[in-house]
């Protein structure tokens, strides 16, 4: 349970999709003019990441990677379908995004109109595909860990876009130099927020591997002593 919470906290703060990896910047910049639209798109991203990451984890571990088909019989143990990962991941993401688009259009038509083209564009949002690829790279051992990572990453993206939307609503009344108005000042603020979030990278959560520095240093000292002794 502790590991699941730690994975979620890392996805929200330490490995934030926006401020640590700058993924999903197109929607982040375009839909962050008002808090209302930012909240709507952020909630959609949480839902999409929370569903697609565990589904793609199931595909990865029971269909795509080498040896994943052993549940069908030992004769399938050598089959490797990992070359289909990108296609399968994108297909899952596009399906879930289509479902979200239909739900938003039915139950929140005003939000659907405000989000415009950027709601279906979640399907090609690099933070969504990035979540699936990070899951694949980090080899989470259970679907609960994959789900925790997906939801945590979505919440991190949600916090980022809502925060910048709130700031952009306020700076409309500030005297921003003409060349920096709009995206210029938004990029500057995003960079400053990214620097602020870098402070979380120094936090070591339970279960994190400590850097193994003692053994290499000891080995180097022993080697130096042996060299001096030989001379």
C-alpha positions as CSV (number, residue, x, y, z in Angstrom):
1,X,0.0,0.0,0.0
2,X,2.9,2.4,0.8
3,X,4.5,1.8,-2.5
4,X,1.2,2.6,-4.3
5,X,0.9,5.9,-2.4
6,X,4.5,6.7,-3.1
7,X,4.1,6.1,-6.9
8,X,1.1,8.4,-6.9
9,X,2.9,11.1,-5.0
10,X,5.9,10.9,-7.3
11,X,3.6,11.2,-10.3
12,X,2.0,14.3,-8.8
13,X,5.0,16.2,-7.5
14,X,8.4,14.7,-8.2
15,X,7.8,13.5,-11.8
16,X,5.1,15.9,-12.8
17,X,4.3,15.5,-16.5
18,X,4.3,19.3,-17.1
19,X,7.0,20.6,-14.8
20,X,9.4,17.7,-14.9
21,X,9.0,16.4,-18.5
22,X,7.1,19.2,-20.2
23,X,4.7,16.7,-21.8
24,X,1.3,17.8,-23.0
25,X,2.3,21.5,-23.4
26,X,0.0,22.1,-26.4
27,X,-3.2,21.6,-24.5
28,X,-1.7,23.1,-21.4
29,X,-1.0,26.4,-23.2
30,X,-4.2,26.5,-25.3
31,X,-6.8,25.6,-22.7
32,X,-5.4,27.4,-19.7
33,X,-7.0,30.8,-20.4
34,X,-9.7,30.3,-17.8
35,X,-9.9,28.1,-14.7
36,X,-13.3,26.6,-15.8
37,X,-12.0,25.1,-19.0
38,X,-8.7,24.1,-17.3
39,X,-10.6,22.1,-14.7
40,X,-12.7,20.3,-17.3
41,X,-9.7,19.3,-19.4
42,X,-7.7,18.4,-16.4
43,X,-10.4,16.1,-15.1
44,X,-10.6,14.5,-18.5
45,X,-6.9,13.9,-18.5
46,X,-7.1,12.3,-15.0
47,X,-9.8,9.9,-16.3
48,X,-8.0,9.0,-19.5
49,X,-4.7,8.4,-17.8
50,X,-6.4,6.5,-14.9
51,X,-8.0,4.1,-17.4
52,X,-5.5,3.8,-20.3
53,X,-2.4,3.1,-18.2
54,X,-3.8,0.0,-16.4
55,X,-5.4,-1.2,-19.6
56,X,-2.1,-0.8,-21.4
57,X,-0.3,-2.5,-18.5
58,X,-2.6,-5.6,-19.1
59,X,-1.8,-5.5,-22.8
60,X,1.9,-5.2,-22.1
61,X,2.1,-8.1,-19.6
62,X,-0.5,-10.5,-21.0
63,X,-0.1,-9.9,-24.8
64,X,2.7,-7.9,-26.1
65,X,6.1,-8.5,-24.3
66,X,8.2,-11.6,-24.8
67,X,6.7,-14.5,-22.8
68,X,3.5,-12.7,-22.1
69,X,1.4,-15.4,-23.9
70,X,2.6,-18.2,-21.7
71,X,-0.9,-18.2,-20.1
72,X,-2.1,-19.7,-23.5
73,X,0.4,-22.5,-23.3
74,X,4.2,-23.2,-23.2
75,X,4.4,-23.3,-27.0
76,X,3.7,-19.5,-27.0
77,X,6.5,-18.6,-24.6
78,X,8.8,-17.4,-27.3
79,X,6.4,-15.1,-29.1
80,X,7.3,-11.4,-28.8
81,X,4.7,-8.8,-30.0
82,X,6.4,-5.8,-28.4
83,X,6.8,-4.2,-31.9
84,X,3.0,-3.6,-31.7
85,X,3.2,-1.6,-28.5
86,X,2.9,1.9,-30.0
87,X,-0.1,0.9,-32.2
88,X,-1.9,-0.9,-29.3
89,X,-1.3,1.9,-26.8
90,X,-2.5,4.6,-29.2
91,X,-5.6,2.5,-30.1
92,X,-6.6,2.2,-26.4
93,X,-6.0,5.9,-25.8
94,X,-8.1,6.9,-28.8
95,X,-10.9,4.6,-27.7
96,X,-11.0,6.0,-24.2
97,X,-10.8,9.6,-25.5
98,X,-13.7,9.0,-27.8
99,X,-15.7,7.7,-24.8
100,X,-14.8,10.8,-22.8
101,X,-15.8,13.1,-25.7
102,X,-19.2,11.5,-26.0
103,X,-19.8,11.8,-22.2
104,X,-18.8,15.4,-22.1
105,X,-20.8,16.3,-25.1
106,X,-23.9,14.7,-23.6
107,X,-23.6,15.8,-19.9
108,X,-21.7,19.1,-20.2
109,X,-22.3,20.7,-23.6
110,X,-21.1,24.1,-22.5
111,X,-17.7,22.6,-21.4
112,X,-17.6,20.6,-24.7
113,X,-18.0,23.8,-26.7
114,X,-15.4,25.6,-24.6
115,X,-12.8,22.9,-25.0
116,X,-13.4,22.7,-28.7
117,X,-10.9,20.7,-30.7
118,X,-8.6,20.2,-27.7
119,X,-10.8,17.6,-26.2
120,X,-10.5,15.0,-29.0
121,X,-6.8,16.1,-29.3
122,X,-6.2,14.4,-25.9
123,X,-5.8,11.3,-28.0
124,X,-2.5,12.7,-29.4
125,X,-1.5,14.4,-26.2
126,X,2.0,13.4,-25.5
127,X,1.4,13.2,-21.8
128,X,-1.1,10.4,-22.3
129,X,1.1,8.3,-24.5
130,X,4.0,9.3,-22.2
131,X,2.2,7.7,-19.3
132,X,1.9,4.4,-21.1
133,X,5.5,4.5,-22.2
134,X,6.7,5.3,-18.7
135,X,4.7,2.4,-17.4
136,X,6.3,0.2,-19.9
137,X,9.8,1.4,-19.1
138,X,9.5,1.2,-15.3
139,X,8.0,-2.3,-15.4
140,X,5.4,-1.9,-12.6
141,X,4.8,-5.3,-11.0
142,X,1.1,-5.0,-10.4
143,X,-1.9,-3.4,-12.0
144,X,-2.5,-1.4,-8.8
145,X,0.9,0.3,-9.2
146,X,0.2,1.1,-12.8
147,X,-3.2,2.5,-11.9
148,X,-1.7,4.6,-9.1
149,X,0.9,6.0,-11.5
150,X,-1.8,6.8,-14.1
151,X,-4.0,8.6,-11.6
152,X,-1.1,10.4,-9.9
153,X,0.3,11.6,-13.3
154,X,-3.2,12.8,-14.2
155,X,-3.6,14.7,-11.0
156,X,-0.2,16.3,-11.5
157,X,-1.2,17.5,-14.9
158,X,-4.5,18.7,-13.5
159,X,-2.8,20.8,-10.8
160,X,-0.4,22.3,-13.4
161,X,-3.0,23.4,-15.8
162,X,-5.4,24.8,-13.1
163,X,-2.5,26.6,-11.5
164,X,-1.4,28.3,-14.7
165,X,-5.0,29.1,-15.6
166,X,-5.5,30.9,-12.2
167,X,-2.3,32.9,-12.7
168,X,-3.3,33.8,-16.3
169,X,-6.7,35.1,-15.2
170,X,-4.9,37.4,-12.7
171,X,-2.1,38.7,-14.9
172,X,-4.7,39.9,-17.4
173,X,-5.0,42.9,-15.1
174,X,-1.3,43.3,-14.7
175,X,1.0,45.6,-16.7
176,X,2.8,42.9,-18.7
177,X,5.2,44.3,-21.4
178,X,3.7,44.1,-24.8
179,X,6.2,41.7,-26.3
180,X,5.5,39.2,-23.5
181,X,1.8,39.3,-23.4
182,X,0.0,36.0,-24.0
183,X,2.2,32.9,-24.5
184,X,5.5,34.8,-23.7
185,X,4.7,35.5,-20.1
186,X,3.0,32.1,-19.8
187,X,6.2,30.3,-20.9
188,X,8.2,32.4,-18.3
189,X,5.7,31.5,-15.5
190,X,5.8,27.9,-16.5
191,X,9.6,27.8,-16.3
192,X,9.5,29.4,-12.9
193,X,6.9,26.9,-11.7
194,X,9.0,24.1,-13.1
195,X,12.0,25.4,-11.1
196,X,9.8,25.4,-8.0
197,X,8.7,21.8,-8.6
198,X,12.4,20.8,-8.9
199,X,12.6,21.2,-5.2
200,X,10.5,18.0,-4.9
201,X,13.1,16.0,-6.7
202,X,15.2,16.0,-3.6
203,X,12.6,14.1,-1.6
204,X,13.2,10.4,-1.1
205,X,10.1,8.4,-0.6
206,X,9.9,5.0,1.1
207,X,11.0,2.2,-1.2
208,X,13.2,4.5,-3.4
209,X,16.6,3.0,-4.0
210,X,19.4,4.9,-2.4
211,X,22.3,5.8,-4.6
212,X,25.0,3.2,-4.3
213,X,28.0,5.5,-3.9
214,X,29.9,3.9,-1.0
215,X,31.0,0.7,-2.8
216,X,32.4,2.4,-6.0
217,X,34.3,5.0,-3.8
218,X,35.7,2.3,-1.6
219,X,36.8,0.3,-4.7
220,X,38.5,3.3,-6.2
221,X,40.4,4.0,-3.0
222,X,41.5,0.4,-2.7
223,X,42.7,0.5,-6.3
224,X,44.7,3.6,-5.7
225,X,46.3,2.1,-2.6
226,X,47.3,-1.0,-4.6
227,X,48.8,1.2,-7.3
228,X,50.8,3.1,-4.8
229,X,52.0,-0.1,-3.2
230,X,53.1,-1.6,-6.5
231,X,55.1,1.6,-7.3
